[in-house]
Amino acid sequence: MQMADIGHDDIAYVAEDNALKAGRFLPGTGVPILLTSHLLSNPPDVLVIFAWNFADDIIGKIRGRLAKPVEVIIPLPEAKSVQL
């Protein structure tokens, strides 16, 4: 994110299952780390999954649990978009 100059003006928050990381910020970006429960109840219009190698697992975990429809973008290794 730092190399692409992406920060808190571009991304509202990062969702994380690990409670030890919640309440902190991504280094150098100012993007807050919130629990996944926040994502489920307050989903953004667009969700970006940077951890492309876990994208199928993440989508499977949140599919049908979001409070509204969301476009999911997986930018790597090849950009693709999924509607949830």
C-alpha positions in Angstrom: 0.0 0.0 0.0 2.9 2.4 0.7 4.4 1.8 -2.7 1.1 2.6 -4.3 0.6 5.7 -2.0 -2.6 4.2 -0.7 -3.5 5.4 2.8 -6.4 6.3 5.1 -7.9 8.7 2.5 -8.3 5.8 0.1 -9.2 2.9 2.5 -11.5 3.4 5.5 -10.2 0.4 7.4 -8.7 -3.1 7.3 -10.7 -6.1 8.6 -8.9 -8.6 10.8 -10.0 -11.7 12.7 -7.1 -11.5 15.2 -8.3 -9.4 18.2 -4.6 -8.6 19.1 -4.3 -6.6 15.9 -7.6 -4.7 16.2 -7.4 -1.2 17.4 -4.0 -0.6 15.8 -3.0 0.9 12.4 -1.3 -0.4 9.3 2.3 0.8 9.5 2.9 4.0 7.4 -0.6 4.3 6.2 -2.8 5.5 9.1 -5.4 2.9 8.1 -7.1 1.5 11.2 -7.4 -2.2 11.8 -10.9 -3.3 12.9 -12.4 -6.7 13.7 -14.2 -8.5 10.9 -17.4 -8.1 12.8 -17.3 -4.4 11.9 -17.0 -5.3 8.2 -20.0 -7.6 8.5 -22.2 -4.9 10.0 -20.8 -1.9 8.3 -19.6 -3.1 4.9 -18.1 -0.6 2.4 -19.4 -0.3 -1.2 -16.1 -1.9 -2.4 -14.0 -4.4 -0.5 -10.4 -4.9 -1.7 -8.7 -8.2 -0.8 -5.0 -7.7 -1.0 -4.3 -11.2 0.4 -5.1 -12.8 -3.0 -3.9 -16.2 -2.0 -6.6 -16.3 0.7 -9.3 -14.6 -1.4 -11.4 -17.7 -1.8 -11.4 -18.5 1.9 -12.2 -14.8 2.8 -15.0 -14.6 0.3 -16.4 -18.0 1.6 -16.3 -16.7 5.2 -18.2 -13.5 4.5 -20.5 -14.5 1.7 -24.2 -14.1 2.8 -23.1 -12.4 6.1 -22.7 -8.8 4.9 -25.4 -6.2 5.7 -25.6 -5.1 2.0 -24.3 -6.1 -1.4 -20.6 -5.4 -1.9 -18.2 -5.4 -4.9 -15.0 -7.3 -4.0 -11.9 -6.5 -5.9 -8.9 -8.8 -5.9 -6.1 -6.9 -7.5 -3.4 -9.6 -7.6 -2.1 -11.7 -9.2 -4.6 -10.7 -12.0 -7.2 -8.1 -11.2 -10.7 -9.5 -10.9 -14.0 -8.4 -9.4 -16.8 -10.4 -7.6 -20.2 -9.3 -6.4 -21.3 -10.5 -3.0 
